[in-house]
Amino acid sequence: MKVAFDAQLLFEKEKTGIGWCAKNLIDCLIEFPEIECTLNCFLMRDRIRAKKVLKEYRDKGCHILQSQWMPARIYNHLERIFPFPYQVVFGNKATITQFFNYTVPFGVAGKCVTMVYDMAFLACPNTVTKKTRNWLEKNIRNYCKRADVIVTISEFSRQEIHKYLCIPLERIEVMYCGVDLKRYHPDYSKEQIEAVKHKCGIRGDYLLYLGTLEPRKNLETLVDAYRLIKEQVPDVPKLVLAGKKGWMYEGLFEKIKTFGLEKDILFPGYLAEEEVPALLCGARVFIFPSLYEGFGIPPLEAMACGTPVVISDASSLPEIVGDAGLQVPAKDAEKMAEKIEKLLTDNILWEKCRQAGLERARKFTWDKSAQKLVEVYQRLGT
C-alpha cells in the first residue's frame, strides 16, 4: 500500500499540538511493513534544517518527494486562487495521501484522508485568529468534500464536525491521540528536574500550565484562581505558564500586573522537546483550563509523568482525562482555586490522582493511533 504524507509540519521549529500529532503519527506509521511511505514536501527556506530532517526519514526507509521549484506558501496561495492540481507537484503514484492540517488540496491523486481536529473557529470564533477563521470558513467544506475519510481526535469533535458542517457521522472516524510513554514517564531524576527548573528560573514547588498563550486556553481565569489561592495561602507555589505566545495575550499580562503577581507567575517561554517531561514531572499540580479542545494532549502527558491534573469540564477534556483528574467549570475561578488548593493540601487525594493519571495515560499510545489510521487506509484500499 503506497501512502504519501503531507510532511510540511515536520519542519516546524516550535511545534504545537498539530505539529506533534503529525510527527508522532508519521514516526509510527513508517514502521508498518505493509505501508510504503513517501513524504511530500515543498521547498524550504531553511534548507540546512530541511536536509537534516529529510535525511533522518530517508534513513528510515521513506521515499522523499520534494518540490525543488515551489515553496509551500506559493503553492497555498495559488491553490486558493484557482485549481492548481496537487499531483502536478507530487505525481500520481500514491494510493492514499494523508493530510494532517484540515486541508485537502485540489487534484490529489488516489484517495485522500485529512485530519480535522476541532470546530473552534465556528464554536468559539472569538478565540481563533481572524486569519485562521477566515481561511477555514472559506475552505473547510471543500476540503471535507474532497476527503474520502475525515479523521478527528475525539468523539466530541466528531459530533462537532457533524453539527457544524452537516457531514454524515459515518464519514468521520475517531482516532485518539497518544502519549510517548518512553519519553513521558515519572522516573526522571531530581537532578534532571532541577536542571530544567534552573533554566526556567523556578525555585521550589510550582504549579504548571503548558501550552500556547492565547484566549482559548482561558489563562485569565487561571490567574484569577491563583490570586484567590494566594489570598488564603500566601506561600502558595509559583505558577508557571510555559509555552510560546500565540495571540491576544496582552490582557493576561495586564491582569497579572494589576494583581501585583509579576514575581509569582513565571513565563519560561517555549520549551525544547527534551525539557518538557522533566518539567511536567516536577510540577506539584498541572492545570489545563482550556475553553475548547479537540483532544488536549498536555494533561495526558502530565498524567503520564505522574502529576495530578485539574482540567476544565469543557469540550473533549472530560472524555480524555475521565475520572483521573479533577474537573471544574471552565469560567469558575473559585471552583478552580478550591480544587488546586485541595491537591496542594490533601496528600491522600494527590496520590490517588497521581495513580489514576498514570493508569489512564497508559490507555493512549501513538501506536494505537497509527493502527487506527492503518485500518482506515486498508478499508480505502480495498
Secondary structure, 3 states (H helix, E strand, C coil): CEEEEECHHHHCCCCCHHHHHHHHHHHHHCCCCCCEEEEEEEECCCHHHHHHHHHHHHHCCCEEEEEEEEEHHHHHHHHHHCCCCHHHHHCCCCCEEEECCCCCCCCCCCEEEEECCCCHHHHCHHHCCHHHHHHHHHHHHHHHHHCCEEEECCHHHHHHHHHHHCCCHHHEEECCCCCCCCCCCCCCCHHHHHHHHHHHCCCCCEEEEECCECHHHCHHHHHHHHHHHHHHCCCCCEEEEECCECCCCHHHHHHHHHHCCCCCEEEEECCCCCCHHHHHHHCCEEEECCCCCCCCHHHHHHHHCCCCEEEECCCCHHHHHHHHCEEECCCCHHHHHHHHHHHHHCHHHHHHHHHHHHHHHCCCCHHHHHHHHHHHHHHHHC
